[in-house]
C-alpha cells in the first residue's frame, strides 16, 4: 500500500477573465507609428566611491540651511541630556547612514580623523572658523546619536520633511529643470526634465518579526522580538505580498544625463485600514496633495507619470491643473458607451457611429458576422489643451465613414455632467478620467512616458541597496521616513555637485 502524497500548498492566484470583445490594431496617429524607432538608452552612470558621496554631501550648503530652519539649537540650562554636538552634526550623521549603511558604521567612521576632519572643514566653509573650532576632536558616539534621533529628530520629522522638500524643489529649478521660461516639448512628447515621475515602495524594517513573543513548538522556549510598530503586509504589483512601511517619492531628472535625478518630495503613506492608521493619507490622496504643491512651485511641469495605483478620481484634479497625467490602463475595465455620433444627409438619410471607450481611447463599436463585438480605435490628430480656470483637454479625432470622414472633439478630462450622480445607481454618471487617457498607453508616446516612470523603480532599488540585507535601519514609519530623507539628501547632493546646470537646460 502506497502512502498518500502530501500536496504542496499553493497560493491562490487571480484568474484572468477572457474578454468577449475584441480591439482592433492601434492606428498611426499623433501619438506615434508602429514604425517609429525605439528610443536609444542613455549612457550608464559611472560608479561613485564612498568618499566621493560623502564629499558631495558635505559640500551642499542647503544641508545646513535645512537644519537652521527645522532643528533649533538647545538653549543653555535646558532640561535633559546635553546633545554634545550642534544639530547640524546629527543631521549630517542621519544622511551619512545612507553612505555607510547603518548608524553603528557611521558612528565608527566619524570617530576617525579620515572622516571627521572633512566634516569640520565643511563646517568651517559653511558656518565659519569659530563654529568649526568649537567642535570636538571626534564625532558623536552611537549612544549620543540614538538619544538625539529619538528625542529631537523624530519630534521634528514633519518640519524636516517639509523644509527639505522646499529646498529640493528650489534646487531642481535652479538647475534648469521644470523651467517655464525656456522652449519646451509638446504635450504629447514633453522634455524629460518637464516630467515628474513617482512611485510608492514598501521598505523592509530591520526585523521581519510580526509577533513580540514566539514559542518554540519543540522546546516550549519563549523568545521575545522587537517588532516594527507601523509595519504590516501589503500587496505590490503582480500580487506579491511584502512586509514593511510604505513610502512615496516624487522626482525629476534630465534626459541622457547620469546622476541628474532630483528627489522632490517624500511621504509616509497609509497601507493599513483607515481605522488602524487614521493619521496617514492613502497613496492616491498623498500623490494629489504633493503634486498640487509641486505645480504651485514649478508651473513649467508638463506631465506626471505614475502606476495604476492612481485611479481616475486622482487623475481628474491633476488634469484640471493643466498637465498630462499618464498611467497604464487598469486591468478589468470593460468598454464603456461614450456617445452616438449622427449626421444627416438630406431629409431621410443619415449615418450613425457608436463611440465607446476601450483600452484608454475612443473606439467605434462594430458587430462582426460572427456576432462578436469589435472596437476599432480611432486615429487622433491632435491633443488640444484649452486653459481656463481649470484646464480642458480634447482628442481631435477622425471617424472613418463611407460617406466621408467626420472630425470630432472628445473631452478626455472630467466634465460637469460626468460628476452628476445617477439616481438609479447612486454613483457618478461617468468616470471619464478612468476610461480615457490623454495619451493612450499602447502607443509610442505612451511607452515613452512609461519608461520615464521606471526611474522611480531604480530610485527605490538604490534606496534598498544602501543598507545591509536591504532593510531600513530604523523602526517605525516616521523613523524610516527620516532615513529616506537622509538618502534623498545624499542623492540630491551628488546631483548638485556633478551638474550645477546640466547641458542643454540653459534658460
C-alpha positions as CSV (number, residue, x, y, z in Angstrom):
1,X,0.0,0.0,0.0
2,X,1.5,3.3,-1.1
3,X,1.3,6.4,1.2
4,X,-0.7,9.4,0.0
5,X,1.5,12.1,-1.3
6,X,1.4,15.3,0.6
7,X,0.1,18.1,-1.6
8,X,2.1,21.3,-1.7
9,X,0.3,24.4,-0.5
10,X,-0.4,26.7,-3.4
11,X,-1.1,30.4,-3.3
12,X,-4.5,31.2,-4.8
13,X,-3.9,33.5,-7.7
14,X,-6.1,35.8,-9.6
15,X,-7.9,34.4,-12.6
16,X,-8.0,36.4,-15.7
17,X,-11.4,36.7,-17.2
18,X,-11.4,36.2,-21.0
19,X,-12.9,39.2,-22.9
20,X,-16.0,38.6,-25.0
21,X,-14.9,41.5,-27.2
22,X,-12.0,42.4,-29.5
23,X,-10.0,45.6,-30.0
24,X,-8.6,46.4,-33.5
25,X,-5.0,47.4,-34.3
26,X,-3.7,50.8,-32.9
27,X,-3.7,53.3,-35.8
28,X,-0.7,55.5,-36.7
29,X,-1.6,59.0,-35.4
30,X,-0.3,61.9,-33.4
31,X,0.8,59.5,-30.7
32,X,3.2,57.8,-33.0
33,X,3.6,55.0,-35.5
34,X,4.5,51.3,-35.2
35,X,7.4,52.0,-37.5
36,X,8.9,54.7,-35.2
37,X,12.4,53.7,-33.9
38,X,12.7,52.8,-30.3
39,X,14.4,55.4,-28.1
40,X,18.0,54.8,-27.5
41,X,19.2,54.1,-24.0
42,X,21.1,56.8,-22.2
43,X,24.7,56.4,-21.0
44,X,25.4,54.3,-18.0
45,X,26.0,56.2,-14.8
46,X,29.7,55.9,-13.6
47,X,30.1,54.4,-10.1
48,X,31.0,56.7,-7.2
49,X,33.3,55.8,-4.4
50,X,32.1,56.2,-0.8
51,X,34.4,59.1,-0.1
52,X,33.0,60.9,-3.2
53,X,29.5,60.5,-2.0
54,X,30.4,61.8,1.5
55,X,32.3,64.7,0.0
56,X,29.4,65.8,-2.2
57,X,27.1,65.6,0.8
58,X,29.3,67.9,2.9
59,X,29.6,70.4,0.0
60,X,25.9,71.0,-0.1
61,X,25.0,74.4,1.6
62,X,21.3,73.6,1.6
63,X,22.0,70.8,4.1
64,X,22.9,73.4,6.7
65,X,20.0,75.6,5.7
66,X,17.6,72.8,6.3
67,X,18.9,72.4,9.9
68,X,18.7,76.1,10.5
69,X,15.0,76.1,9.6
70,X,14.0,73.0,11.5
71,X,16.3,72.0,14.3
72,X,16.8,74.8,16.8
73,X,19.9,74.7,19.0
74,X,19.4,73.7,22.6
75,X,19.0,76.7,25.0
76,X,21.6,76.9,27.8
77,X,20.2,75.5,31.0
78,X,17.5,73.4,29.2
79,X,16.3,70.2,30.9
80,X,17.5,66.9,29.5
81,X,20.7,65.3,28.4
82,X,23.1,67.7,26.7
83,X,23.4,66.7,23.0
84,X,27.2,67.2,22.9
85,X,27.1,68.4,19.3
86,X,25.2,71.0,17.3
87,X,22.0,69.8,15.5
88,X,23.7,70.0,12.1
89,X,26.2,67.4,13.1
90,X,23.4,64.9,13.8
91,X,21.7,65.8,10.5
92,X,24.9,65.0,8.7
93,X,25.0,61.8,10.7
94,X,21.5,61.0,9.5
95,X,22.4,61.5,5.9
96,X,25.7,59.6,6.3
97,X,23.8,56.5,7.3
98,X,22.9,56.1,3.6
99,X,26.6,56.3,2.8
100,X,28.0,53.9,5.4
101,X,24.9,51.6,5.7
102,X,24.0,51.8,9.4
103,X,24.2,54.1,12.4
104,X,26.8,51.9,14.0
105,X,29.0,52.1,11.0
106,X,28.5,55.8,10.7
107,X,29.5,56.4,14.3
108,X,32.6,54.3,13.9
109,X,33.6,56.2,10.7
110,X,33.1,59.6,12.4
111,X,35.4,58.5,15.2
112,X,38.3,58.5,12.7
113,X,40.1,61.7,11.5
114,X,39.9,60.4,8.0
115,X,36.1,61.1,8.0
116,X,35.7,63.6,10.9
117,X,38.2,66.2,9.5
118,X,36.2,66.7,6.3
119,X,33.1,67.4,8.4
120,X,35.0,70.0,10.4
121,X,36.3,71.6,7.1
122,X,32.7,71.7,5.7
123,X,31.5,73.4,8.9
124,X,34.4,75.9,8.6
125,X,33.3,76.6,5.0
126,X,29.6,76.9,5.6
127,X,29.4,78.1,9.3
128,X,32.7,79.9,9.9
129,X,36.0,79.1,11.6
130,X,34.8,79.8,15.1
131,X,32.0,77.2,14.8
132,X,34.4,74.6,13.4
133,X,36.9,75.2,16.1
134,X,34.3,74.6,18.8
135,X,33.6,71.0,17.6
136,X,35.1,68.1,19.5
137,X,38.0,66.1,18.1
138,X,35.9,63.1,17.1
139,X,32.3,62.7,16.0
140,X,29.2,61.6,18.0
141,X,29.0,58.1,19.6
142,X,26.3,55.7,18.8
143,X,24.7,56.4,22.1
144,X,24.6,60.1,21.5
145,X,23.1,59.6,18.1
146,X,20.4,57.3,19.4
147,X,19.4,59.8,22.0
148,X,19.2,62.8,19.6
149,X,17.4,60.7,16.9
150,X,14.7,59.6,19.4
151,X,14.2,62.8,21.3
152,X,14.8,65.5,18.7
153,X,14.9,64.4,15.1
154,X,11.7,62.2,15.3
155,X,10.0,65.1,17.2
156,X,10.7,67.5,14.3
157,X,10.2,64.9,11.5
158,X,7.4,66.9,9.8
159,X,9.4,70.1,9.8
160,X,12.5,68.4,8.4
161,X,10.4,66.7,5.7
162,X,8.7,70.0,4.6
163,X,11.8,72.1,4.7
164,X,13.8,69.5,2.7
165,X,11.0,69.4,0.1
166,X,11.1,73.1,-0.4
167,X,14.9,73.2,-0.8
168,X,14.9,70.2,-3.2
169,X,12.3,71.9,-5.4
170,X,14.4,75.1,-5.4
171,X,17.5,73.0,-6.3
172,X,15.7,71.5,-9.4
173,X,14.5,74.9,-10.5
174,X,18.0,76.4,-10.1
175,X,19.4,73.6,-12.2
176,X,17.0,74.5,-15.0
177,X,14.6,71.6,-14.5
178,X,10.8,72.2,-14.6
179,X,11.5,75.7,-16.1
180,X,8.7,77.6,-17.7
181,X,10.9,80.2,-19.5
182,X,12.8,78.0,-22.0
183,X,11.4,76.3,-25.1
184,X,9.6,73.1,-24.2
185,X,8.4,69.9,-25.8
186,X,4.8,69.3,-26.9
187,X,2.1,68.0,-24.6
188,X,2.4,64.6,-26.2
189,X,6.2,64.5,-26.1
190,X,7.4,66.7,-23.2
191,X,11.0,67.1,-22.4
192,X,12.3,64.7,-19.8
193,X,13.0,67.3,-17.2
194,X,9.4,68.6,-17.5
195,X,8.0,65.2,-16.4
196,X,7.7,64.3,-12.7
197,X,7.7,60.6,-12.0
198,X,6.5,59.0,-8.9
199,X,6.0,55.7,-7.2
200,X,5.5,54.1,-3.7
201,X,7.6,51.4,-2.2
202,X,7.3,49.1,0.8
203,X,10.6,49.3,2.7
204,X,11.5,46.4,4.9
205,X,12.2,47.2,8.6
206,X,15.2,45.8,10.5
207,X,13.3,42.8,11.7
208,X,10.9,40.6,9.8
209,X,9.2,39.5,13.1
210,X,5.5,40.3,13.3
211,X,4.9,39.0,16.9
212,X,6.5,40.2,20.1
213,X,6.7,36.7,21.6
214,X,7.0,33.4,19.8
215,X,7.1,29.9,21.3
216,X,9.3,27.1,20.1
217,X,6.9,24.2,19.5
218,X,9.6,21.6,20.3
219,X,11.2,23.0,23.4
220,X,8.5,25.4,24.6
221,X,11.1,28.2,24.8
222,X,9.6,31.7,24.6
223,X,11.5,34.2,22.5
224,X,10.9,38.0,22.6
225,X,11.4,40.1,19.4
226,X,11.4,43.7,18.5
227,X,8.5,44.4,16.1
228,X,8.1,47.5,13.9
229,X,5.0,49.3,15.3
230,X,3.8,50.6,12.0
231,X,4.8,47.8,9.5
232,X,2.3,45.4,8.0
233,X,1.7,43.3,5.0
234,X,0.6,44.8,1.7
235,X,0.3,43.5,-1.8
236,X,2.5,45.0,-4.5
237,X,2.1,44.8,-8.3
238,X,2.0,41.2,-9.5
239,X,0.3,40.0,-6.3
240,X,3.5,39.8,-4.3
241,X,2.9,40.3,-0.5
242,X,5.6,42.3,1.3
243,X,6.1,43.4,4.9
244,X,7.2,46.8,5.9
245,X,6.3,50.5,5.8
246,X,5.2,52.3,2.7
247,X,6.9,55.4,1.4
248,X,6.0,57.7,-1.6
249,X,8.6,59.6,-3.6
250,X,8.4,62.1,-6.5
251,X,11.4,63.0,-8.6
252,X,12.6,64.6,-11.8
253,X,15.7,64.1,-13.9
254,X,17.4,65.2,-17.1
255,X,17.4,63.1,-20.3
256,X,20.5,61.1,-21.0
257,X,22.4,62.6,-18.1
258,X,23.7,60.2,-15.4
259,X,23.4,61.3,-11.8
260,X,20.9,64.0,-12.6
261,X,17.9,62.8,-10.6
262,X,16.5,65.2,-8.0
263,X,14.1,63.8,-5.4
264,X,11.5,66.4,-4.9
265,X,9.2,65.1,-2.2
266,X,8.9,62.1,0.2
267,X,6.0,61.0,2.3
268,X,5.0,58.1,4.6
269,X,1.6,56.8,3.5
270,X,-1.1,54.5,4.9
271,X,-1.1,50.9,3.9
272,X,-3.5,49.7,6.6
273,X,-7.2,50.3,7.1
274,X,-8.1,53.9,8.0
275,X,-9.3,52.8,11.4
276,X,-5.9,51.3,12.2
277,X,-3.9,54.2,10.8
278,X,-6.1,57.4,10.8
279,X,-3.2,59.9,10.7
280,X,-1.6,59.0,7.4
281,X,-3.1,59.5,3.9
282,X,-3.7,56.8,1.4
283,X,-1.4,56.6,-1.6
284,X,-3.7,58.4,-4.1
285,X,-4.6,61.3,-1.8
286,X,-1.0,61.9,-0.8
287,X,0.1,61.9,-4.5
288,X,-2.6,64.5,-5.4
289,X,-1.7,66.7,-2.5
290,X,2.1,66.7,-3.2
291,X,1.5,67.2,-6.9
292,X,-0.7,70.2,-6.3
293,X,2.1,71.7,-4.2
294,X,4.8,71.0,-6.7
295,X,2.7,72.5,-9.5
296,X,2.3,75.7,-7.5
297,X,6.0,76.0,-7.2
298,X,7.0,74.7,-10.7
299,X,4.5,75.9,-13.3
300,X,6.8,74.6,-16.1
301,X,5.8,70.9,-15.4
302,X,4.1,69.4,-18.4
303,X,3.4,65.8,-17.3
304,X,3.3,63.4,-14.4
305,X,3.7,59.6,-14.7
306,X,2.7,57.1,-12.1
307,X,1.5,53.5,-11.8
308,X,-2.0,52.1,-11.8
309,X,-2.5,52.9,-8.1
310,X,-3.5,56.3,-9.4
311,X,-7.2,56.0,-10.4
312,X,-9.5,58.3,-12.3
313,X,-10.6,60.1,-9.2
314,X,-7.0,61.1,-8.5
315,X,-6.1,61.9,-12.1
316,X,-9.0,64.2,-12.7
317,X,-7.9,67.1,-10.3
318,X,-4.4,66.9,-11.6
319,X,-5.5,67.1,-15.3
320,X,-7.6,70.2,-14.3
321,X,-4.4,71.8,-13.1
322,X,-3.2,71.7,-16.7
323,X,-0.8,68.8,-17.0
324,X,-0.8,65.4,-18.8
325,X,-1.2,62.6,-16.2
326,X,-0.1,59.2,-17.6
327,X,-0.7,55.8,-16.1
328,X,-1.3,52.4,-17.7
329,X,-4.8,51.2,-18.1
330,X,-6.2,49.5,-15.1
331,X,-7.0,45.8,-15.7
332,X,-10.5,44.7,-15.7
333,X,-12.1,47.8,-17.2
334,X,-14.9,47.0,-19.7
335,X,-15.6,49.2,-22.7
336,X,-18.0,52.0,-21.8
337,X,-20.5,53.7,-24.1
338,X,-19.5,57.3,-24.8
339,X,-21.9,58.7,-27.3
340,X,-23.6,58.1,-30.7
341,X,-22.4,60.4,-33.4
342,X,-25.0,61.0,-36.1
343,X,-25.0,63.1,-39.2
344,X,-28.0,63.6,-41.6
345,X,-27.8,63.8,-45.4
346,X,-30.9,65.3,-46.7
347,X,-34.3,64.6,-45.2
348,X,-34.3,60.8,-44.8
349,X,-30.7,59.7,-44.8
350,X,-28.2,59.7,-42.1
351,X,-25.1,57.9,-40.8
352,X,-24.5,56.9,-37.2
353,X,-21.4,55.7,-35.3
354,X,-21.5,54.2,-31.8
355,X,-18.4,55.5,-29.9
356,X,-17.1,53.6,-26.9
357,X,-14.0,53.9,-24.6
358,X,-11.7,50.8,-24.7
359,X,-8.0,50.5,-23.8
360,X,-7.9,54.1,-22.7
361,X,-9.0,55.7,-26.0
362,X,-12.1,56.3,-28.2
363,X,-13.2,53.4,-30.4
364,X,-16.1,52.8,-32.8
365,X,-18.2,49.7,-31.9
366,X,-19.0,47.2,-34.6
367,X,-20.6,43.7,-34.7
368,X,-18.8,41.1,-36.8
369,X,-20.6,38.5,-38.9
370,X,-19.8,36.0,-36.1
371,X,-21.7,38.2,-33.7
372,X,-18.6,39.3,-31.8
373,X,-18.2,42.9,-30.6
374,X,-15.3,44.6,-32.2
375,X,-13.9,48.0,-31.2
376,X,-11.9,50.0,-33.8
377,X,-9.5,52.6,-32.2
378,X,-10.0,56.0,-33.9
379,X,-7.0,57.9,-35.0
380,X,-6.3,61.1,-33.0
381,X,-5.0,64.1,-35.0
382,X,-4.2,66.4,-32.0
383,X,-4.2,66.6,-28.2
384,X,-5.7,70.0,-27.6
385,X,-5.4,71.9,-24.3
386,X,-7.7,74.8,-23.5
387,X,-6.6,76.8,-20.4
388,X,-9.4,78.4,-18.5
389,X,-9.9,78.5,-14.7
390,X,-9.5,74.7,-15.0
391,X,-7.7,73.3,-18.0
392,X,-9.5,71.1,-20.5
393,X,-8.0,68.5,-22.8
394,X,-9.6,67.2,-26.1
395,X,-8.8,64.5,-28.6
396,X,-9.4,65.8,-32.1
397,X,-10.1,62.6,-33.9
398,X,-11.4,61.3,-37.2
399,X,-14.3,58.8,-37.7
400,X,-13.9,56.9,-40.9
401,X,-17.2,56.8,-42.9
402,X,-18.2,55.6,-46.4
403,X,-19.9,59.0,-46.9
404,X,-16.8,60.9,-45.9
405,X,-14.7,61.1,-42.8
406,X,-16.0,63.0,-39.8
407,X,-13.9,65.1,-37.4
408,X,-14.9,65.3,-33.8
409,X,-13.6,66.6,-30.5
410,X,-13.9,64.5,-27.4
411,X,-13.1,65.7,-23.9
412,X,-10.6,63.5,-22.1
413,X,-10.9,65.3,-18.8
414,X,-13.8,65.1,-16.3
415,X,-16.8,67.2,-17.2
416,X,-19.6,68.7,-15.0
417,X,-22.0,66.2,-16.5
418,X,-19.7,63.3,-15.6
419,X,-19.7,64.3,-11.9
420,X,-23.5,64.2,-11.7
421,X,-25.0,61.4,-9.6
422,X,-27.1,58.8,-11.4
423,X,-30.3,58.5,-9.4
424,X,-30.6,54.8,-10.3
425,X,-27.1,53.7,-9.3
426,X,-26.4,56.5,-6.8
427,X,-22.9,56.7,-8.4
428,X,-21.1,59.2,-10.6
429,X,-22.5,59.0,-14.1
430,X,-19.2,58.5,-15.9
431,X,-15.6,58.2,-14.6
432,X,-14.1,59.7,-17.7
433,X,-10.6,60.0,-16.3
434,X,-10.7,56.3,-15.5
435,X,-11.7,55.2,-19.0
436,X,-9.9,57.7,-21.2
437,X,-6.2,58.7,-21.2
438,X,-4.8,61.9,-22.6
439,X,-2.0,59.7,-24.0
440,X,-3.2,56.1,-24.5
441,X,-0.8,53.6,-23.0
442,X,-0.3,51.3,-26.1
443,X,1.3,54.0,-28.3
444,X,4.9,55.1,-28.8
445,X,4.2,58.3,-26.9
446,X,2.7,56.3,-24.0
447,X,5.5,53.8,-23.9
448,X,8.0,56.7,-23.8
449,X,6.3,58.1,-20.7
450,X,6.1,54.7,-19.1
451,X,9.8,54.4,-19.5
452,X,10.2,57.7,-17.5
453,X,8.3,56.1,-14.6
454,X,10.8,53.3,-14.4
455,X,13.3,55.7,-12.9
456,X,11.2,55.6,-9.7
457,X,11.8,51.8,-9.6
458,X,15.5,52.5,-9.9
459,X,15.4,55.1,-7.2
460,X,13.7,52.7,-4.7
461,X,16.1,49.9,-5.6
462,X,19.1,52.1,-4.9
463,X,17.5,53.1,-1.6
464,X,17.0,49.5,-0.6
465,X,20.6,48.5,-1.6
466,X,22.1,51.3,0.6
467,X,21.6,49.2,3.7
468,X,22.6,45.6,4.8
469,X,20.1,43.0,3.8
470,X,18.1,45.7,2.1
471,X,16.4,46.6,5.4
472,X,15.9,50.2,6.5
473,X,17.9,50.6,9.8
474,X,15.0,52.2,11.8
475,X,11.8,51.1,13.5
476,X,8.6,52.9,12.8
477,X,7.2,54.8,9.7
478,X,8.4,58.2,10.9
479,X,11.9,57.0,11.7
480,X,12.0,55.2,8.3
481,X,11.0,58.3,6.5
482,X,13.8,60.2,8.2
483,X,16.3,57.6,6.9
484,X,14.8,58.1,3.4
485,X,15.1,61.8,3.7
486,X,18.8,61.4,4.6
487,X,19.2,59.2,1.5
488,X,17.5,61.8,-0.6
489,X,19.9,64.5,0.6
490,X,22.8,62.3,-0.4
491,X,21.3,61.7,-3.9
492,X,20.5,65.4,-4.4
493,X,23.9,66.5,-3.2
494,X,25.5,64.2,-5.8
495,X,23.3,65.7,-8.5
496,X,24.1,69.2,-7.3
497,X,27.9,68.6,-7.3
498,X,28.1,66.9,-10.7
499,X,26.0,69.4,-12.6
500,X,25.0,72.9,-11.4
501,X,23.2,73.4,-14.7
502,X,23.0,70.3,-16.9
503,X,23.9,70.6,-20.6
504,X,21.0,71.8,-22.7
505,X,19.0,73.3,-19.9
506,X,20.2,76.9,-20.0
507,X,17.3,79.3,-19.7
